[in-house]
Amino acid sequence: MPKLYEYFGLVVYFYANEHEPVHVHGEFQGRESKAEIYLRDGRVVRIVFRSILGRRPLTGAKLRDFKKLVAVKADDIVRRWIDFHVMRKHNEPEIITRKLK
């Protein structure tokens, strides 16, 4: 389970055996949601946030943090997805210690 980011307790990752569309999971204190990133001609055109069956979804401030992080880091997430799933490169997690703007 490659971890991409840690952001004030929120952990963002994808699973090693993922499927398209490009997506990441956000988890905080037993709650989890996912963000699907849709591309057209190599550009992010839409991000859809979803609950995960059988899991309590992120709510409130942590859901807002997850949405902000994915919006700001969408291109980096896509690059990391390709690096890991296509190029088979190791992923180094990023610990974010300042609020994203």
Long-range contacts (C-beta under 8 A, 24 or more apart in sequence): 2-80, 2-84, 2-91, 2-93, 3-91, 3-93, 4-73, 4-77, 4-80, 4-91, 4-93, 4-94, 5-69, 5-73, 5-93, 5-94, 5-95, 5-96, 6-93, 6-94, 6-95, 6-96, 7-65, 7-69, 7-96, 7-100, 8-65, 8-96, 8-99, 9-62, 10-58, 10-62, 10-65, 10-66, 10-69, 12-66, 12-69, 12-70, 14-81, 14-84, 16-84, 18-81, 18-85, 22-77, 22-78, 22-81, 24-70, 24-77, 25-52, 26-58, 26-62, 26-66, 26-69, 26-70, 27-58, 28-58, 28-62, 30-56, 31-55, 31-56, 31-57, 31-58, 31-59, 31-62, 32-56, 32-57, 32-58, 33-57, 33-58, 33-63, 33-66, 35-66, 35-67, 35-70, 37-70, 37-74, 37-77, 37-78, 39-78, 44-74, 44-75, 44-78, 47-71, 47-74, 68-100, 69-96, 69-100, 72-100, 72-101
